[in-house]
Amino acid sequence: MNGEYEMLLLENQICFPTYAVANKILRRYQPLLKRINLTYTQYITMMVMWEKEVVNEKDLVKALFLKANTLTDLLRKLKQKGYIEINRDENDKRNIVIRLTDEGRKLKERAVDVPKTIVQEHWLTDEEFKTFKLLLCKLLKGNWEK
């Protein structure tokens, strides 16, 4: 195939290797996260909570690149597990504030080996890994709302 259809070849797409690598990475996370009873989206949410301790729902949506309705169910499940508290802001009832609980802090100790295991298995040199991550972050900051 050549000419005007060249860009329709799978090998010429940026979306396919991105999708395939993301799937491989997420599949590798699954058994590690199963040990601590979290899904991947719950895990990344807890990572923000471990860093911030208290966060506004809108800021969490922005940090995780998730939609608010996706986050609502996820937060409900984390609350049921006892890892977070969800309350309305005293000063502005429209804002929802999420707080890390003591149980959520304890979970951090059980999760500490997850990133260590993934980093050890990524098959890139340290320099390649840093470059790859920088490029991914640059893409995330791009304007995708066109």
C-alpha positions in Angstrom: 0.0 0.0 0.0 1.3 3.4 -0.8 0.2 6.9 -1.6 -2.8 8.4 0.1 -3.4 5.2 2.2 0.1 4.9 3.6 -1.0 6.5 6.9 -3.7 3.8 7.3 -1.0 1.1 7.8 -1.0 -0.1 11.4 2.8 0.3 11.5 2.5 4.0 10.8 0.2 4.8 13.7 1.3 6.3 17.0 -2.0 5.2 18.6 -1.4 1.4 18.2 2.0 1.1 20.0 0.8 3.5 22.7 -2.3 1.4 23.2 -0.4 -1.9 23.1 2.3 -0.8 25.6 -0.3 0.7 27.9 -2.1 -2.7 27.9 1.1 -4.6 28.6 2.0 -2.3 31.5 -1.5 -2.4 33.0 -1.6 -6.2 32.7 1.7 -6.3 34.6 0.3 -4.1 37.4 -2.8 -6.3 37.8 -1.3 -9.1 39.9 0.7 -6.6 42.0 -2.4 -4.6 42.7 -4.6 -7.6 43.3 -2.4 -8.4 46.4 -3.4 -5.1 47.9 -7.0 -5.2 46.7 -6.9 -2.2 44.3 -7.7 -1.7 40.7 -5.3 0.4 38.6 -7.6 3.5 38.8 -8.0 3.1 42.5 -4.2 2.8 42.8 -3.4 6.0 40.9 -6.1 7.7 43.0 -4.5 6.5 46.2 -1.1 7.7 44.9 -2.5 11.2 44.8 -4.1 10.8 48.2 -0.8 9.6 49.7 0.9 12.6 48.3 -1.7 15.3 49.2 -3.7 13.7 52.1 -6.6 16.1 51.4 -7.8 17.0 47.9 -10.7 18.6 46.2 -12.6 16.3 43.8 -12.1 18.8 40.9 -8.3 18.8 41.5 -8.4 15.0 41.6 -10.2 14.8 38.2 -7.6 17.1 36.7 -4.6 15.2 38.2 -5.9 11.8 37.0 -7.3 12.8 33.6 -10.6 11.1 34.5 -14.2 12.3 34.1 -16.0 13.3 37.3 -18.7 10.5 36.9 -15.9 7.9 36.6 -14.3 9.2 39.7 -17.5 9.3 41.7 -17.9 5.5 41.7 -14.2 4.9 42.2 -14.2 7.2 45.3 -17.3 5.5 46.7 -15.5 2.1 46.5 -12.4 3.5 48.2 -14.6 4.9 50.9 -16.2 1.5 51.4 -12.7 0.0 51.8 -12.0 2.6 54.5 -9.2 4.3 52.7 -10.8 7.8 52.3 -13.5 10.0 53.7 -15.7 12.1 51.3 -17.3 15.3 52.6 -18.8 18.5 51.3 -16.6 21.6 51.8 -17.9 23.6 54.9 -17.4 26.9 53.1 -18.8 25.8 49.7 -21.2 22.9 49.6 -20.6 22.5 45.8 -17.1 21.3 46.5 -16.3 17.8 47.5 -13.3 17.2 49.7 -11.6 13.8 49.9 -9.4 13.0 53.0 -7.0 10.1 53.5 -7.8 7.9 56.5 -5.4 6.1 58.8 -6.4 2.9 57.0 -5.4 4.6 53.7 -2.1 5.6 55.2 -1.4 2.0 56.2 -2.2 0.8 52.6 0.7 2.9 51.4 3.1 0.6 53.2 1.6 -2.4 51.5 1.8 -0.6 48.1 5.5 0.6 48.3 6.8 -2.4 46.3 4.5 -2.0 43.4 6.4 0.8 41.5 9.8 -0.8 42.5 8.7 -4.0 40.8 7.5 -2.3 37.6 10.6 -0.1 37.3 12.9 -3.2 37.7 11.0 -4.9 34.8 10.6 -2.1 32.2 13.4 -3.3 29.8 14.7 0.2 29.2 17.9 1.8 30.3 17.4 4.4 33.1 18.0 7.2 30.5 15.5 5.7 28.0 13.0 5.4 30.8 13.4 9.0 31.8 13.1 10.1 28.1 10.0 8.0 27.5 8.3 9.4 30.6 9.2 13.0 29.6 7.7 12.4 26.2 4.5 10.9 27.6 4.1 13.8 30.0 4.7 16.3 27.1 1.9 14.5 25.1 -0.4 14.7 28.1 0.0 18.4 28.4 -0.9 18.9 24.7 -4.2 20.4 23.6 -6.4 17.4 22.9 -9.6 19.3 23.0 -9.6 20.4 19.3 
